[in-house]
């Protein structure tokens, strides 16, 4: 084992605090340069958090392999340390209702970080890289385990067993190796043309007013008109059904026994039926005709059953695959009563699910009337005349997909824009409509909206925030995510996590 050559002054604790803050914000993606080395340092000062396993019974638990190298949970190894650290972050959020879920998240995150680290070490091994002994010795001298009065204590170091000294030395060597792998990727020179291109995506930025016409405002009068034009869809029938999975002949025999009075329909349903209405003596309740479309796809059969006279049994018919059954009408079929609020609500549900375009077209017409009024007067006057609520948002660039480096439409706090981030029509309308002009009506989620661009900023010579975010956050985040995806999807990784976790915790 290499000896400790020089004591080194204790590092600034402020750096450690900042790294812990960043870890809390994003434990998956934060595989940055200093973090890899931090794990070993922090592991000595944190009180071990719950692991879900009795420490005295801790054994070598192997959750997977990376290129045949085991990814194991062993006392004080990397997997153990990150599991303890993540658990420490989660402890304040634990209660009886989420314990199992949070515990799973802790272990899964720790496993994935250990798997990524194993992959990085494998890559560096293939490149024939090993951390220099001098560098390992310097980092060993910084460990809090060996500090006394702010300096390395050889006496504290010698108190450890030779095996423990060697284990720590190898852990630090691996930390430096993984750290070097990440630094090589994150510190690669970035093309000035690439960075300029990305930063230029921040402009132009526009600020908007907006008027929204909710799909839910489609009036009852239109729903009633649709129901009156399509009365067959909304006829109400009350049916009971018996379903058998044995054979068509068995179904016919049971039907015959009901017909001749040998048994009652209700008893036959409770004793023989295999559908959801068995416990209700076969009664399926009142349903509208359109609700039978899936159950009875053949129109002729469906019409025959809907038209049954009260107390009449249908013929035995196939009901799905490998089942047979028959119906009994409980009441006369009756037309929809649109004065009944519950019935009107069901009809509205049908229209919104199957004829949504009718509502959208109606609202687009209302939006076009609003646009005409805004052109004749102004946007604010039209808002007031139509009794609408004006929404304002921006400034925003064209940020399709809500890239984190730029302002995103999702951060505008406008509920009607929740579906806008990946809607090409929204971005086209937002940035092609002339300033101080109403856009064409746009269907956006559950609303028809009209945008009104107020002002546009082409560029800002004094704004360095995007450049800073590009290099310090977005570029590093995308690199970290790429590293994680590369190793977690590698053919070299054998992920046995779920099987081992189930065995340990009994799920």
C-alpha positions in Angstrom: 0.0 0.0 0.0 1.3 3.5 -0.8 2.3 5.5 2.2 0.9 8.9 3.2 3.6 11.4 2.1 2.3 14.8 3.0 -0.4 16.2 5.3 -2.7 18.6 3.6 -4.7 21.4 5.1 -8.4 20.8 5.7 -10.6 21.8 2.7 -13.2 24.6 2.9 -16.4 23.2 4.5 -18.4 25.7 2.5 -17.6 23.7 -0.7 -19.0 20.6 0.9 -22.2 22.4 1.9 -22.8 23.6 -1.6 -22.3 20.1 -3.0 -24.8 18.7 -0.6 -27.3 21.4 -1.6 -26.8 20.4 -5.3 -27.2 16.7 -4.4 -30.6 17.4 -2.7 -31.8 19.3 -5.8 -31.0 16.4 -8.3 -29.5 13.2 -6.9 -29.7 11.3 -10.2 -28.0 13.9 -12.5 -25.5 15.2 -10.0 -22.6 13.0 -11.0 -20.4 16.1 -11.5 -16.7 16.4 -11.0 -16.4 17.0 -7.2 -19.3 14.8 -6.2 -17.5 11.5 -6.8 -14.8 12.4 -4.4 -17.3 13.9 -1.9 -19.0 10.6 -1.3 -16.1 9.2 0.7 -15.6 12.4 2.7 -19.3 12.7 3.7 -19.6 9.0 4.6 -17.4 9.6 7.6 -19.3 12.5 9.1 -22.9 11.5 8.5 -24.6 9.3 11.1 -25.6 6.2 9.2 -29.2 6.6 8.1 -31.7 3.7 8.0 -30.8 1.1 5.4 -33.7 -1.2 5.9 -31.3 -4.0 6.9 -30.0 -4.8 10.4 -26.3 -3.7 10.3 -25.2 -6.7 12.3 -26.7 -9.0 9.7 -25.2 -7.1 6.8 -23.7 -9.4 4.1 -22.5 -9.0 0.6 -25.6 -8.3 -1.4 -25.0 -8.3 -5.1 -27.7 -6.4 -7.1 -26.1 -6.8 -10.5 -23.0 -6.8 -12.5 -21.2 -4.5 -14.9 -19.0 -6.5 -17.3 -19.0 -9.3 -14.7 -17.8 -7.0 -11.9 -20.3 -7.3 -9.1 -22.4 -4.3 -8.0 -22.6 -5.2 -4.3 -23.8 -3.5 -1.2 -21.0 -4.1 1.3 -20.2 -2.2 4.6 -18.6 1.1 3.7 -18.2 0.5 0.0 -19.5 3.1 -2.6 -22.9 1.5 -2.9 -23.3 1.5 0.9 -22.1 5.2 1.2 -24.5 6.6 -1.4 -27.4 4.6 0.0 -26.7 6.0 3.4 -26.3 9.5 2.0 -29.6 9.4 0.0 -31.4 7.9 3.0 -30.2 10.9 5.1 -31.8 13.3 2.6 -35.1 11.4 2.5 -35.6 10.8 6.3 -37.5 14.0 6.9 -40.1 13.0 4.3 -40.7 9.5 5.7 -44.0 8.4 7.3 -46.1 5.3 7.6 -47.9 6.0 4.3 -44.9 6.3 2.0 -42.2 4.3 3.8 -42.2 1.4 1.3 -42.2 3.6 -1.7 -39.5 6.0 -0.4 -37.3 3.0 0.7 -37.5 1.6 -2.8 -36.5 4.9 -4.3 -33.5 5.2 -2.0 -32.2 1.8 -2.9 -32.9 2.1 -6.6 -31.1 5.5 -6.8 -28.1 4.2 -4.9 -28.0 1.1 -7.2 -28.1 3.2 -10.3 -25.3 5.5 -9.1 -23.2 2.5 -8.2 -23.9 1.0 -11.6 -22.8 4.2 -13.4 -19.7 4.4 -11.3 -18.9 0.7 -12.1 -19.2 1.6 -15.8 -16.9 4.6 -15.5 -14.3 2.5 -13.7 -14.6 -0.2 -16.4 -14.1 2.4 -19.2 -11.0 3.8 -17.4 -9.6 0.3 -16.9 -10.0 -0.3 -20.7 -8.1 2.9 -21.2 -5.3 1.6 -19.0 -5.7 4.5 -16.5 -5.0 4.2 -12.8 -4.9 7.2 -10.4 -1.3 8.1 -9.4 -0.3 7.0 -6.0 0.8 10.5 -5.0 -2.7 11.9 -5.8 -4.4 9.1 -3.8 -2.1 9.8 -0.8 -3.0 13.5 -0.9 -6.7 12.8 -0.9 -6.3 10.2 1.8 -4.7 12.9 4.0 -7.8 15.1 3.6 -10.3 12.5 5.0 -12.0 13.8 8.2 -11.2 10.4 9.8 -7.6 11.5 10.1 -7.9 15.2 11.0 -6.6 16.7 14.2 -6.4 20.5 14.7 -7.0 21.0 11.0 -4.1 18.8 9.9 -3.5 15.1 9.1 -2.8 12.9 12.1 -0.6 10.0 11.4 -1.5 8.6 14.8 -5.2 8.4 13.8 -4.2 6.8 10.6 -2.1 4.1 12.3 -5.1 3.2 14.6 -6.8 1.6 11.6 -6.1 -2.0 10.7 -4.0 -2.7 7.6 -7.1 -4.1 5.8 -9.1 -0.9 6.6 -6.2 1.3 5.4 -6.0 -0.6 2.2 -9.7 -0.5 1.6 -9.9 3.2 2.1 -6.9 3.8 -0.2 -8.5 1.8 -2.9 -11.8 3.6 -2.5 -10.0 7.0 -2.9 -8.1 5.6 -5.9 -11.4 4.6 -7.5 -13.0 8.0 -6.7 -10.1 9.8 -8.4 -10.4 7.5 -11.4 -14.2 8.1 -11.8 -13.6 11.8 -11.1 -11.1 11.9 -13.9 -13.5 10.2 -16.3 -16.2 12.8 -15.7 -13.8 15.7 -15.8 -12.6 14.6 -19.2 -16.1 14.7 -20.5 -17.4 17.9 -18.8 -14.3 19.9 -19.5 -14.1 19.2 -23.2 -13.9 22.4 -25.2 -17.2 23.5 -26.5 -17.5 24.9 -30.0 -17.9 28.7 -29.9 -20.3 28.3 -32.9 -22.3 25.8 -30.9 -22.6 27.9 -27.8 -23.4 31.0 -29.9 -26.1 29.1 -31.7 -27.7 27.9 -28.5 -27.5 31.3 -26.8 -29.1 32.9 -29.9 -32.1 30.6 -29.4 -33.0 32.8 -26.4 -34.2 35.6 -28.8 -36.5 36.9 -30.0 -38.7 37.0 -26.9 -42.3 38.0 -26.9 -44.9 39.1 -24.3 -48.5 38.2 -24.9 -52.1 38.8 -23.8 -54.5 36.0 -24.3 -58.2 35.2 -24.4 -59.4 31.7 -23.7 -62.7 29.9 -24.5 -62.9 26.7 -22.4 -64.4 23.6 -24.1 -66.4 23.2 -21.0 -68.3 26.4 -21.8 -70.0 24.6 -24.7 -73.6 25.4 -23.8 -76.3 22.9 -22.7 -78.5 24.2 -25.5 -76.1 22.8 -28.1 -75.9 19.5 -26.2 -79.7 19.3 -26.2 -79.9 20.1 -29.9 -77.5 17.2 -30.6 -79.5 14.8 -28.5 -82.7 15.8 -30.3 -81.0 15.3 -33.6 -79.7 11.8 -32.6 -82.4 10.4 -30.3 -81.6 6.7 -31.0 -78.2 7.2 -29.3 -79.7 8.3 -26.0 -82.7 6.0 -25.6 -82.6 4.5 -22.1 -83.2 0.8 -21.4 -83.1 -1.2 -18.2 -81.7 -4.7 -18.8 -80.7 -7.7 -16.7 -78.2 -10.3 -18.0 -77.1 -13.8 -17.3 -73.6 -14.8 -18.7 -72.1 -18.3 -18.9 -68.7 -19.5 -19.8 -69.4 -23.2 -20.1 -71.3 -23.6 -23.4 -74.1 -22.2 -25.5 -76.2 -25.3 -24.7 -75.9 -24.6 -21.0 -77.1 -21.1 -21.5 -80.1 -22.3 -23.6 -81.1 -24.8 -20.9 -81.0 -22.1 -18.2 -83.0 -19.8 -20.4 -85.6 -22.6 -21.0 -85.9 -23.2 -17.2 -86.6 -19.6 -16.6 -89.2 -19.6 -19.4 -91.1 -22.6 -18.1 -91.0 -21.3 -14.5 -88.7 -24.0 -13.1 -86.4 -21.3 -11.8 -86.4 -17.6 -11.5 -84.2 -15.2 -13.4 -82.7 -13.9 -10.2 -81.8 -17.3 -8.8 -80.4 -18.4 -12.1 -78.2 -15.2 -12.3 -76.9 -15.6 -8.7 -76.2 -19.4 -9.1 -74.8 -19.5 -12.7 -73.8 -16.1 -14.1 -70.1 -15.2 -14.3 -70.4 -11.4 -15.1 -70.2 -8.3 -12.9 -73.9 -8.3 -12.3 -74.2 -11.7 -10.7 -74.4 -10.5 -7.2 -77.1 -8.0 -8.2 -79.3 -10.9 -9.5 -78.3 -10.0 -13.1 -79.6 -6.4 -12.9 -77.3 -4.2 -15.0 -79.2 -1.0 -14.4 -80.4 1.7 -16.8 -78.2 2.4 -19.7 -78.3 4.5 -22.8 -78.1 2.9 -26.2 -74.6 4.2 -27.0 -73.4 2.5 -23.8 -74.2 -0.9 -25.3 -72.0 -0.4 -28.4 -69.0 -2.3 -27.1 -71.0 -5.0 -25.3 -73.3 -5.6 -28.3 -71.4 -4.5 -31.5 -73.8 -6.1 -33.9 -76.4 -3.4 -34.6 -79.2 -5.7 -35.5 -78.8 -7.8 -32.3 -78.4 -4.6 -30.2 -81.6 -3.1 -31.6 -83.5 -6.4 -30.9 -82.4 -6.4 -27.3 -83.1 -2.6 -26.7 -86.6 -3.1 -28.1 -87.5 -6.1 -25.8 -90.8 -5.7 -24.1 -90.6 -5.7 -20.3 -90.2 -9.2 -18.8 -89.2 -10.7 -22.2 -86.0 -12.8 -22.6 -83.7 -12.4 -25.5 -82.3 -15.3 -27.5 -79.0 -16.7 -26.4 -76.2 -14.8 -28.1 -72.4 -14.8 -27.9 -71.1 -12.3 -25.4 -67.4 -11.8 -25.9 -65.0 -14.6 -26.6 -66.0 -18.0 -25.2 -69.2 -16.7 -23.4 -72.9 -16.9 -24.1 -75.8 -15.2 -22.4 -79.2 -13.6 -22.7 -81.0 -10.5 -21.5 -84.3 -9.6 -19.9 -85.9 -6.2 -20.3 -87.0 -4.7 -17.0 -88.7 -1.6 -18.4 -90.0 -0.1 -21.6 -87.3 1.7 -23.6 -87.7 5.4 -23.2 -86.3 8.6 -24.9 -83.7 10.7 -23.2 -85.0 13.3 -20.7 -82.7 16.3 -21.3 -84.4 18.1 -18.4 -82.7 15.5 -16.1 -79.3 17.0 -15.1 -77.7 13.6 -14.6 -78.9 12.4 -18.0 -77.8 15.6 -19.7 -74.4 15.2 -18.1 -74.1 11.7 -19.7 -75.1 13.1 -23.1 -72.4 15.8 -22.7 -69.9 13.2 -21.9 -70.7 11.3 -25.1 -70.5 14.5 -27.1 -67.1 15.5 -25.6 -65.7 12.0 -26.2 -67.1 11.3 -29.6 -68.1 14.6 -31.1 -65.6 17.0 -29.6 -65.0 18.7 -32.9 -68.6 20.1 -32.7 -67.7 21.9 -29.5 -64.4 23.1 -30.9 -66.0 24.4 -34.0 -68.6 26.3 -32.0 -66.0 27.9 -29.8 -63.8 28.8 -32.8 -66.8 30.7 -34.1 -67.1 32.6 -30.8 -63.4 33.3 -30.9 -63.7 34.6 -34.5 -66.5 37.0 -33.3 -64.2 38.1 -30.5 -61.3 38.8 -33.0 -63.6 40.8 -35.2 -64.6 42.9 -32.1 -61.0 43.4 -31.1 -60.2 44.6 -34.7 -63.1 47.0 -34.6 -62.2 48.4 -31.1 -59.2 46.9 -29.3 -58.2 43.7 -27.5 -59.0 45.0 -24.0 -62.4 46.4 -25.1 -63.3 43.1 -26.7 -62.3 41.3 -23.5 -64.6 43.5 -21.5 -67.5 43.3 -24.0 -67.4 39.5 -24.1 -67.0 39.1 -20.3 -63.7 37.2 -20.6 -60.7 37.2 -18.4 -57.5 38.4 -20.0 -54.4 36.3 -19.4 -50.8 37.7 -19.7 -47.6 35.8 -20.1 -44.0 36.2 -21.2 -41.5 37.2 -22.2 -40.8 33.9 -23.9 -38.5 32.7 -26.7 -39.4 29.9 -29.1 -38.8 27.2 -26.5 -40.4 24.1 -28.0 -40.1 21.2 -25.5 -39.4 23.6 -22.6 -35.6 23.4 -22.6 -34.4 24.2 -19.0 -31.9 26.8 -20.2 -34.6 29.2 -21.5 -37.9 30.6 -20.0 -40.6 27.9 -20.6 -44.3 28.4 -21.3 -45.0 26.0 -18.4 -43.5 28.5 -16.0 -46.0 31.2 -17.0 -48.5 30.1 -14.4 -51.4 30.1 -17.0 -53.4 26.9 -16.7 -54.7 27.1 -20.3 -51.1 26.8 -21.6 -50.4 23.5 -19.9 -50.4 21.7 -23.3 -48.5 24.5 -25.2 -44.9 23.4 -24.7 -44.9 20.8 -27.5 -47.7 22.2 -29.6 -46.3 23.4 -32.9 -49.4 25.3 -33.8 -49.1 27.3 -30.6 -45.5 28.4 -31.3 -46.3 29.1 -35.0 -49.2 31.4 -34.0 -47.2 33.0 -31.2 -44.3 34.1 -33.3 -45.8 34.6 -36.8 -48.7 36.8 -35.7 -47.8 40.5 -36.1 -47.5 42.5 -32.9 -50.7 44.1 -31.6 -52.7 41.8 -33.7 -55.0 38.9 -32.7 -53.9 35.5 -33.8 -56.2 33.0 -35.5 -58.2 30.9 -33.0 -56.1 27.9 -31.8 -57.3 24.7 -30.1 -55.0 24.2 -27.2 -55.9 21.3 -24.8 -59.3 22.0 -23.3 -59.5 25.5 -24.7 -59.7 27.6 -27.8 -57.3 30.5 -27.4 -56.5 33.8 -29.1 -53.0 35.2 -28.7 -52.2 38.9 -28.8 -48.4 39.6 -29.1 -47.7 42.8 -27.3 -43.9 43.4 -27.7 -40.8 41.7 -29.0 -37.2 41.8 -27.8 -34.7 40.9 -30.5 -31.6 40.6 -28.3 -30.0 41.8 -25.1 -26.3 42.7 -25.2 -26.1 42.9 -21.4 -27.8 39.6 -20.5 -25.1 37.0 -19.7 -27.5 34.7 -17.8 -28.1 32.4 -20.7 -24.4 32.0 -21.4 -23.8 31.2 -17.8 -26.6 28.7 -17.6 -25.5 27.1 -20.8 -22.0 26.3 -19.5 -22.6 25.9 -15.8 -25.9 24.0 -15.8 -27.5 22.9 -19.1 -24.3 21.6 -20.7 -23.2 19.7 -17.6 -26.7 18.4 -16.9 -27.0 17.0 -20.4 -23.6 15.5 -20.1 -24.5 13.9 -16.8 -27.7 12.5 -18.2 -25.9 11.1 -21.2 -23.4 9.4 -18.9 -26.2 7.8 -16.9 -28.2 6.7 -19.9 -25.1 5.3 -21.6 -24.2 3.0 -18.7 -27.7 2.1 -17.5 -28.5 0.9 -21.1 -25.2 -0.8 -21.7 -25.2 -4.4 -22.8 -22.5 -4.9 -20.1 -25.0 -4.2 -17.3 -26.9 -7.0 -15.7 -29.6 -5.5 -13.6 -30.9 -7.9 -10.9 -32.0 -5.1 -8.6 -35.7 -6.0 -8.4 -35.2 -9.7 -7.7 -32.6 -9.0 -5.0 -34.7 -6.2 -3.5 -37.8 -8.4 -3.3 -35.7 -11.1 -1.6 -34.4 -8.7 1.0 -37.5 -6.9 1.9 -40.1 -9.5 1.2 -42.2 -7.7 -1.5 
